[in-house]
Amino acid sequence: MDFKGLLNQVMASGGDLARQAKTSMGPANSSGGNGMSDMTKGAIGGAVGGSLLTMLVGTKKGRKMGKKAAKLGGAAALGGLAFKVFNDWQSNQQAQPQSAAAPPATPAQTQPAPALPPQTEQHSMVVLKAMIAAAKSDGHVDDDEKRRIFQAVQAMGASAEVTAFVQQELDKPLDPAEIARGVSSPQEASEVYLASVLMVDEQNFMEQTYLKELASQLQLQPELVAQLEAQVA
């Protein structure tokens, strides 16, 4: 499995979780009598593919994230939606009256919106990096959970390169500036932010603090941030 395959699997497992939640025998507790965390129980319960998102964010939270993922669709739909939101926002900015001090734009300055880039390995890796970082931004990914995630990715048939990437991203310190440095365009920045929003809880202070810093590092305007967040509200 390559980077594109793993990203598609994460998004697909979100849809699986949303469907499973409808037939669940009962609500998932954040902790049980045996002391296992949501994330660990998610790794144990269910198939490897279906529990991949669960292992990243925990069982109870994973079901909530799964509903968001199902709403957005697959990895290609995620990118398409982010690009549409950015281009709509940009068009609205350009349509607003210019200040008297600003010269009017010439035809040469008015560029058409760039086409949605293909889902290349590099592009998928950047989005995955952002999703893993956002998933661990609450600080609750311990060494045992990292090991289970790593083993699950191996069991899915990921290549040695992808497997090493996952382990590296799980182990490295959280750094939104490092995530932003891998982004090559404002449109890609929008997708990275939207993918990150997908992985966090809007009521968790640590995760919201991380998102705020990520948006700053990506140089996203507040109006665009609000529109991206509205897509998974």
N, C-alpha and C positions, 0 to 999 in steps of 0.2 A: 504494500500500500504506500502511495506517495502522499505528498502534502495535500494535494487536491482531494484525494480519497479520504484522508483523515478529516478534513474540514467538512466534506459532504456527510461523513458519518456522524460528526458532532451535531450538525443541523438535523439530520434524519433522526437521530436518537431523541432530539427534542420533540419531534412530532410523535414518536413512539410513547414518550412519557406523557404527553398530553392525552393520548388515547388510553393509556393504562390508568390514568387518574380517574377516568370515568367509571372504571370497573374495579377500582381498588376496594379491598375489603374494609379499609378503615384508614383514617388519617395517619400520616407518618409523624412520629414524635422526634423531636430534636435529639433526644437521648433516651436510652433504655436502661433497664436494670443491669444489663451486662456492661454498661459503660461505653458502648460503641457509639461513635458519632454518626450523624446523618450520612456523611460521605462514605464511611466504612460500610455501613449497612447497605448503601446503594451499590457498592462494589460487590457485595456478597449476593444480594438479591437481584435476580433477573439475568438476562443474557448479557454478554460482554458489550455487544453493540448498543443494545437498548439502555444500558446503564452507564454509557460513557459520559454523558452530560451529568448524570447523577454523581458519578465519581468526582467530577470537577467542582460541583457546587453543593452536593449533599442531596439527600432524598426529598425532604420536604421542600427545600428551595428549588431543587431540580424539577419538580413537577410544575412549579410556578414558571420557571425559565422555559420549560418545555412548551407551555402554552404560548409564550412569546415566540419561540422558534417556529412552532406550527403556524402561527399567524403570519410570520414573515415568509415562510417557505424555505426552499433549499439555499445552498450557498450562492448560486447564481442570482436568485431572487433577492438575497440580502444585498449584494453589490448593486443590482439594478435599482432597488429602492433607495439606497443611499445616494446614488448618482442622480436619481430623479429629484430627491429632496434638495440636494445641493444645487442642481441646475435651476429648479424652480425658485429657490431662494436668491440665486445670483441674478436671474432675470428680473425678479422683483426689485433688487437693489439697483439695477441698471435703469429700471423704469421710473424710479423715484426722481423728483425734480432735483437738478444739480444746484449747488450753491452758486451765488453770483461770482465768487472768486474762482470757481472751477471752470476751465474752458470746456466747451462741448466736445464730446467724443467724435472723432473722425471715423469714416468707414474702416480705415486701416486699423484703428484701435478696437473696433468691435469684432471680437472673435467668436465664431460659432462654438457651442458647447462641445467639448471633446467626447468622442464616442466611448462607450463602456469598454474598458480594456478586457482582454481575454483573461480567463481564470488560470493564469500561469502558475507554475510551481512557486515562484518567488512571491507572487501576489498572495497565494494561499498561505504561504509561510508567515507573511506579515500579519494577516488577519488572525491566524491561529495564535501567533505570539501575543497579540492583543487580547484574545479571548482567555488564554491561560493566565495572563497577568491579571485581568479583571476578576477571574474566578478565585484567585488567591488573595485578592486585595483586602479581604476581611481578616486575614492573618490566621486562618484556621486550618491550613493544609499542613499536617504534621508528617513526620518521616514515614510512618506506616502507610498513610494515605498516598503519599508520593509513590511508594513502592507498588501499591495496588494499581494505581493509574498506569505506571510504567509497565507492569506485567500485562495489564489489559491491552495496551497498545501493541505490545509484542504478540499477544495471542490473536490480534486482529490481522496479523500478517504484514505489519508495517515494515518498511525497509530499514536497514541499519541506520541510514541517515536520519530518517524520520524519528525512529526510536531514540536516538541520541539527542535529537532536537528537543523532544518532549522532556526527557530527563534534565537537560540543561535549563530549559525554561522553568521547570518546576523548582529547581535548586537555586536559581539566581535571585538576588535581591530585587524587590519590586522597584521599578524605575520607569515612570511614564515618559521621561525625557528620552530614554533609550528606545521606547516604542515609537515615539514620534520621529526619531532620526531615521527609521526605516521606511517612512512614508514619502512617496515621490510626488504627490499632487494633492491639491485641496479636495478633489473628488475622492481620492483614496483615503484621505484623512477622515472624511465623512463616513466612509464605510468602516474604518477602524473604530471610530467612536460608536457607531451604531452597533457593531459586533460586541463592543465592550459593555454597552448599556444592556444588551441582551443577557449578560452573565451576572449582573449585580442586582441586589435588592434595593429598591428605592427608599426603604426605611432604615437601611444600615448606614450609620454615620461614617464608618471607615471607608466603605465602598463609595459613598457619595463624595467624600473628600478626594478619593483617588480619581473619580471621574472628573471632578472639577479641575484637578491639576492636569489630567490628560488633555482635556479640552484646551487648556491654556497652552500646553506644550505643542498641541496640534495647530494652534492659532485659529481656532474656530470661533466665529462671532457668536455672542449670546443668543441672537435670534435664530441662527442656524442650529445651535445646540438644542434649543427648545423644540424646534421642528423635528429634529432627529429623535429626541426622546419621546415625542408624541406618537411616533410610529409603533412603539411597544408599550405604551401606557395602558 
